[in-house]
């Protein structure tokens, strides 16, 4: 297990995802944010079945920064209840993991 994590966040548009990803990287909360457009989300919200296009953002950061990152995402996100899921990184390419560590706060 490493000290890093991958955070999944869905957003309604590429523009909103890019704005949020840019902010997280600029503020040192994320090393990288990948945007995956064309995600189709089917879910129940407020008693109604939803079928929406979304953008999946994959955020790489230190696990110790997750709460700060989560709070920042929630404060800037357009959804009432945004998806913010932390997945721990078990292993990876050592030079890439070192780059992630060096690219974020402390």
C-alpha positions in Angstrom: 0.0 0.0 0.0 1.2 3.5 -0.8 0.5 6.9 0.7 -1.4 7.9 -2.4 -4.9 7.7 -3.6 -7.1 8.2 -6.6 -10.2 10.3 -6.2 -13.2 9.8 -8.5 -15.5 12.9 -9.1 -18.2 13.2 -11.7 -19.3 16.5 -13.1 -21.9 17.6 -15.6 -19.7 19.1 -18.3 -16.1 19.1 -19.5 -15.8 22.8 -18.8 -16.8 22.4 -15.2 -14.5 19.4 -14.8 -11.6 21.3 -16.3 -12.2 24.3 -14.1 -12.3 22.1 -10.9 -9.3 20.0 -12.0 -7.3 23.1 -12.7 -8.1 24.6 -9.3 -7.2 21.4 -7.5 -3.8 21.3 -9.3 -3.1 25.0 -8.9 -3.8 24.8 -5.1 -1.5 21.8 -4.7 -4.3 19.4 -3.7 -3.8 17.3 -6.8 -0.9 16.3 -8.9 -3.1 15.5 -11.9 -6.7 15.5 -12.9 -7.7 13.3 -15.9 -11.1 14.1 -17.6 -13.0 11.3 -19.1 -15.9 12.6 -21.1 -18.8 10.5 -22.3 -19.6 8.7 -19.1 -23.3 7.7 -18.8 -24.6 7.6 -15.3 -27.9 5.9 -14.4 -29.1 6.4 -10.9 -32.0 7.3 -8.7 -32.2 10.8 -7.3 -35.1 12.2 -5.2 -37.2 9.2 -6.2 -36.7 9.6 -9.9 -34.6 7.4 -12.2 -32.0 9.6 -13.9 -30.0 8.8 -17.1 -27.4 11.5 -17.6 -24.2 12.2 -19.5 -21.3 13.2 -17.2 -17.6 13.6 -17.1 -15.5 11.4 -14.8 -12.5 13.2 -13.2 -9.7 11.0 -11.9 -7.6 12.9 -9.4 -4.2 11.8 -8.1 -3.1 12.9 -4.7 -1.7 12.0 -1.3 -4.2 10.1 0.9 -3.3 12.6 3.7 -4.8 15.4 1.5 -8.1 13.7 0.8 -10.2 15.6 3.4 -8.9 18.9 2.2 -9.5 17.9 -1.4 -13.0 16.5 -0.6 -13.9 19.8 1.1 -12.7 21.9 -1.8 -14.5 19.8 -4.3 -17.8 20.0 -2.3 -17.4 23.8 -2.0 -16.9 24.3 -5.8 -19.1 21.5 -7.2 -22.4 22.3 -8.9 -24.2 19.2 -7.6 -26.1 19.2 -4.3 -24.5 15.8 -3.5 -21.3 15.3 -5.5 -19.5 12.0 -5.9 -16.1 12.1 -4.2 -14.7 8.7 -3.7 -11.2 7.8 -2.4 -9.5 4.7 -3.8 -6.2 3.8 -2.2 -3.3 3.1 -4.5 -1.8 -0.3 -3.6 1.2 0.0 -5.9 2.4 1.6 -9.1 5.3 2.7 -11.2 7.8 4.1 -8.7 8.9 7.2 -10.7 5.3 8.1 -11.3 4.3 7.7 -7.7 7.3 9.9 -6.7 6.2 12.5 -9.2 2.7 12.6 -7.6 4.2 13.0 -4.2 6.5 15.8 -5.4 3.6 17.6 -7.2 1.3 18.1 -4.2 1.4 19.8 -0.8 3.7 18.5 1.9 
